[in-house]
Amino acid sequence: MFALLTIDFNRIAIFELGIAAVLITTMLAMHHFLSPFQVVFGRIADRYPIFGLRRTPYLLLGGVCGSLIFVFLPAVAHAMATGSLPAIILGFGLFLIYGLAIALMGDSHHSLIAEVTSPRARGAVISVVWAFTIISTIIAAIIFNIVRQEYSFAAMQRLYNLTPLIVIGSILLGSIGIEKRLRGADLAKTIAQAKTVTPDGNAIQAAASILAENPQARAFFILIFLTIFSIFLQDNILEVFGAEVFGMPVTETTRFQPTWGGGVLIGMLLMGALSAIFSIKKRTIALIGCYGTAVGMALLALAALLRQETLVSPSLVVMG
């Protein structure tokens, strides 16, 4: 879902339809500001299992709600292009639903991984999940170009109609049967433990108080916030950048995400191999990643200044 928004929707809405970039990027960024609801949804899932399951039903619910908004996005975007205020309000409403759905899916997804893996294997499992997430982005870009080679409303609608089928199907294939169903005494014990660990009260306020009281947690929060903010700020306008600066068609800008994702995979594999051979501190690994990203962004800026289209792909690989 996220790939479709950042690879396709942002470019179509801003460049082809001429909707104000600040409007579209604000909509795309809403789910980040709604991410604190993961704390709320996590508490709800812990306390109110559905048929003895605390993760799978909520993961499926988030997938259904989040994917269904894509069916309406093409029509809403075209109405927004005419300056329709109701369409703009509806657009924000759809992205509000999407943001809450992503928060629900994120909490369920991370909790499910934590509960079905051992501490020793968890790191490897998360790495595999991340790798397949990136690979799915690459595959998605290929599918986009096959289903919709040239932009038109009909082609856009046809592509977006596939989203619920793919998302719901993927969730069913990837999660059904993994979570252990809780029954009887085990279910009652788990719910009681959840209420003990997370007492009644405002979950977001409790998380905020931890940040206020713990300097290390606060510093890490600021780092993660700035990192995610920077990454996804460029992610929302990257395809528009290719269209406006270099005049690239949709089929070419769609390749930006796979190129960037390829760089991420190379970086993960390379750093994984190096850390297995040499004793490298995690702080050093993080700093190397930060410096590498800065170099990639500098190359991208240089490509724009010099109008050198050949530098775009290498800069995206380095940034990834």
HUGIBEL-V842315 format. One record per helix or strand of 2 or more residues. SS is the DSSP state (helix for helix, strand for strand). FROM is the first residue (numbers start at 1). TO is the last residue. Records with the same first field share a line. If there is no record, write none. Layout:
BEGIN
SS: FROM-TO, FROM-TO
END
This chain:
BEGIN
helix: 2-16, 21-33, 37-47, 56-81, 85-116, 119-147, 153-175, 184-197, 203-213, 215-246, 250-253, 255-277, 282-306, 310-319
END
